[in-house]
Amino acid sequence: MKIHLTRDSVCAADDLHAPHLYKYAIFDNATYEEICLTIIRSDYLPKISGGQATWSLASVLPIAVIAQQWSNPKLLNVVHDLNDLNFVNNILKIHVNYHAQIDPELVYEVFWGYDFMPIRK
C-alpha cells in the first residue's frame, strides 16, 4: 500500500516546504495502528522545543492522536475498516494536524466525544 502524508506547519520557517508531502510504502494488509506507528517512528513530524507537540491523523475520518512525548498512538474508535479512509488511485491519503502544545489527552477526549460517520464514496 502507498501512503501520501501531508501535515500542518509548526512555524513560519517550516512553511517554506509546505505542503510537506511525504510518500511511504507499507505492506498491503497493514492495520491503521501499524500505519500510525510507521509515521511516529519516521522523521516526518518535526520535533519542537520542549518536546510537547500534539498531532492528530485524519483521512476523511480522524484516526488517532499522537504526541511527541508518547511512543504509541491513541487510536480513535472511529475507523472500522481501511475502506472508510481516503483512497485515491489506490493511494491512502492522510493529513497530520498540528495542535501545538495542547495536552494530547484533551485532544483525544474532544475527538472521542464526536460521533463520526464515514463518508461513502
C-alpha positions, 0 to 999 in steps of 0.5 A: 500500500502507498501512503501520501502524508501531508501535515500542518506547519509548526512555524513560519520557517517550516512553511517554506516546504509546505505542503510537506508531502511525504510518500511511504510504502507499507505492506498491503494488509497493514492495520491503521495502528501499524500505519500510525506507528510507521509515521511516529517512528519516521522523521516526518513530524518535526520535533519542537522545543520542549518536546510537547507537540500534539498531532492528530491523523485524519483521512476523511475520518480522524484516526488517532492522536499522537504526541511527541512525548508518547511512543504509541498512538491513541487510536480513535474508535472511529475507523472500522475498516481501511475502506472508510479512509481516503483512497485515491488511485489506490493511494491512502491519503492522510493529513497530520494536524498540528495542535501545538502544545495542547495536552494530547489527552484533551485532544483525544477526549474532544475527538472521542466525544464526536460521533463520526460517520464515514463518508461513502464514496 
